[in-house]
Amino acid sequence: MILTRNYESLLSDKFNQVENTMNDDSDRSSQELDELIEGVRRGENFALEQVFNQYFPYLVAFARSRMRSRQLGGDVEGVAASAMRSFVSGAGAGRFGELKTQQDLFRLLSVIVLRKSIKYTKRDGRYIHISEAGDDSSSNGFFSIRSVPTGPVAEQALIVQETLDQLLQALGKNILQSIVLMQLEGHANPIIADTLRISIRSVQRHIRLIRQTLKKIELADNDD
Amino acid sequence: MTDSNDEETSDAWKQFEQSWRRGNPLNLWEAISTVSPVYRRDLAVEFAMIDLEWRWRLNIDNEPRDTRHYAGMLTALQLDAEHYVSMLEHEFIVRSQWGDRPTIDEMLDGFPSAGELHSVLETALDENFPVFCFLKKEDERLLEHRVKLVTSFGRQSADDADGKYSISFDKASTRCVIADANETAIAESHLEIKRIGADRILAEIHAPNTNCLAADQPLLPHQPSELRLPLKLQLENHQIFFDCGF
């Protein structure tokens, strides 16, 4: 019954699997990441460029896979770019202090993309069925990156993205989905409770349900 | 718990929460009466916490309720120590967030077996809510960390002359080093901070010429001061904020 801390352990198994790979592949210490985020906060071009180069292709791929899985067309690069802008503006406002590893940054950016893609489809109001061959027709031409990154990091990153996506779909568009997104964005339970106008204990109860759902997804994955 | 039990508990929970959101809260005993007797005790404790929280959040009582009130109210259910700790921990979070931010001693004053509960509660809070701190300089927010114990603030390397700061971590204590752009080496720590309770830290100035203020009162060198969270320290032209990381 004792309160447990924010359920940052949600998805932790999957993320931990990814962490080693990502850290091995391009080890970024907490200090280096602090410097990078600091650079973004200060609007330093070098840091912005570095974040853009390293993460933008993943975000485009993620936005594309998410929108494709829902049979939605749209400006995937626009969604990824919008997520990147939100990140830069959030960092400039002093948020994201909890980022310690490259994995944390990746997770945060993925969540922002998820939010953006949800908002995009809601705002756009048009559900465009896309053909397998024609998905790039939605590109605004501003960004030329079309290739999905490859290699172990990309593969592991995709696992995280898919698990997140599966989880959100399983939860449906309800309060549980909002809680997952807010938790992954690093909001504390009292803030979530305040925002959603529910009690902290209810937030914690919902988190337990989310964990159960995640466990079921993982079990189903293992059965496959 | 079977599915049907789970469902009736969920329904009761939903109704109780909604009654608060609608501004017409259900009576706690009525709210638990719909579930099987075997689950009523745990649910009553949960509802007591929800009841307490909304009363503080909405500021609707002349005499806001505390764990002591609910302990008295639920005596017949023969709660155990774990229930009390859960409720106390919740009360501490709620009152810190939306209320008067009591000390743990104040919360436990007059509580049966307060000494025992004190140490269990401190441990639980320390474990679940690590100290949160961030550093500001002239209104620019430099760093923010939420860690169990924060140790040193300082430049990352001796040749980093343009004033970048870092915080690293140590489980034993918090050493605080502020270097300015004129210094070429990491200085000895100006300040050492230890968490000595869920809501208290001990601060000690090391460098004799360091100007450090806590609530506008200067901290004197080599004289440890016990300070309460949340805390804002002014160290030279930097501000360091400490709080429980709820």
Interface residues (C-beta under 8 A of the other chain):
Chain A: M1 I2 L3 T4 R5 Q31 D34 E35 E38 G94 G97 E98 A188 N189 P190 A193 D194 R197 I198 S199 I200 R201 S202 R205
Chain B: W13 E17 W20 R21 D42 V45 E46 M49 I50 E53 W54 R57 E82 H83 V85 S86 E89 H90 I93 V94 Q97 A124 E127 N128 F129 F134 R141 L142 L143 E144 H145 R146 Q156 K164 S166 S168 G245 F246
